[in-house]
Amino acid sequence: MKEIILSNLNIIEQRIANACREYNRDPSEVKLLLATKTVSADNIKIAIEAGYPLIGENKVQEIKQKYEILNTVPHRKHFIGHLQTNKIKDILKHDVTCIESLDRLDLAEKLHQHLDRRQMKIDVFIQINTSNEESKFGIKPEEAEPFIRAVAKFPTIQIKGLMTIGLFSAETEKVRPCFQMLKTIQKHITTLNIPNVELKELSMGMSNDLEVAIEEGATILRIGTAIFGQRIYPDSYYWNENNN
Ligand SMILES: *Cc1c(COP(=O)(O)O)cnc(C)c1O
């Protein structure tokens, strides 16, 4: 398994380098996040030790299961799944440094209460539903501004970026408008100069569409399958409300 993961990482690195060259992006502004759902802690460790210290998990349960083994290697952990309010405590206890999937005001409010009690702050990205699919979580694009203004009032929550899962399609060209929409929202919000909001990061692009994401301005690519292989669960298991 180790050889496969390392060789896959090489291929991804090449794809990122080629896309950055082609689309005039500074490679230092494009980070790779390992999307590690269903991947064992030992296999994640291999990738972290190969020089990729940023991981993203979808389920609190998996964060807990892998916590001890992963604690033996320095890394940073983002949460990229659907977060239920009753799991906030676990997120904070297990060193999640950024929640990329903030998409509800009640979640922000509870998060603030927990953080305030612990005198902590956390980074968040706002998840936007750019594909207009019912099955996906996220704020509707037209609600992004009022939502961000509302979340920005919580002093413990630092809004650092936007995240989206593009349209689920084998045709990457159909995903492009989703990524363009995220960039458009970023530009718009930035012109508003809202205190406590600094949208530096655009988390978009996965195994199939990372080149398009780089072309459209991604700063964080979330890659799973192309590094760790196919998962046995369909992604809908992680992305739909019914399965949480
Ligand atoms: C699984 C997942 C990814 C990675 O998808 P791959 O196609 O395996 O690269 C990215 N983002 C989120 C939110 C995911 O759940």
The ligand as an SDF file (V2000), in Angstrom:
LIG
                    3D

 15 15  0  0  0  0  0  0  0  0999 V2000
  -14.5990   12.6630   -0.2480 C   0  0  0  0  0  0  0  0  0  0  0  0
  -14.5140   14.1210   -0.3410 C   0  0  0  0  0  0  0  0  0  0  0  0
  -13.5380   14.7380   -1.1500 C   0  0  0  0  0  0  0  0  0  0  0  0
  -12.5410   13.9710   -1.9960 C   0  0  0  0  0  0  0  0  0  0  0  0
  -13.1640   13.3830   -3.0980 O   0  0  0  0  0  0  0  0  0  0  0  0
  -12.3290   12.4390   -4.0910 P   0  0  0  0  0  0  0  0  0  0  0  0
  -13.1790   12.3610   -5.3030 O   0  0  0  0  0  0  0  0  0  0  0  0
  -12.1850   11.1260   -3.4100 O   0  0  0  0  0  0  0  0  0  0  0  0
  -11.0290   13.0830   -4.3500 O   0  0  0  0  0  0  0  0  0  0  0  0
  -13.5090   16.1260   -1.1440 C   0  0  0  0  0  0  0  0  0  0  0  0
  -14.3720   16.8640   -0.4180 N   0  0  0  0  0  0  0  0  0  0  0  0
  -15.3050   16.3090    0.3680 C   0  0  0  0  0  0  0  0  0  0  0  0
  -16.2230   17.1790    1.1560 C   0  0  0  0  0  0  0  0  0  0  0  0
  -15.4100   14.9250    0.4230 C   0  0  0  0  0  0  0  0  0  0  0  0
  -16.3530   14.3780    1.2050 O   0  0  0  0  0  0  0  0  0  0  0  0
  1  2  1  0
  2  3  1  0
  2 14  2  0
  3  4  1  0
  3 10  2  0
  4  5  1  0
  5  6  1  0
  6  7  2  0
  6  8  1  0
  6  9  1  0
 10 11  1  0
 11 12  2  0
 12 13  1  0
 12 14  1  0
 14 15  1  0
M  END
$$$$
